[in-house]
């Protein structure tokens, strides 16, 4: 059984977020490492792309990304209600 596109995008967001956090921790102790800095920047760009793809298909993940003319958080299924 293949995961739904929503689940695939959320998994990608988690993976890129994790990569960013790990690279940031490494850069804390190796601030001049250009390879690590490049890796971090790539992870940031990939996370932004995944976030944009998710939000175009499913709406905002964070309140600061709401662009609708009304507060629409309550129109979606709540996490504990499961998928439709």
Secondary structure, DSSP 4 states (H G I P E B T S, - for coil): -PPPHHHHHHHHHHHHHHHHHHHHHHHHH-TT-HHHHHHHHHHHHHHHHHHHHHHHHH--SSGGG--SSS--GGGSPPGGG---
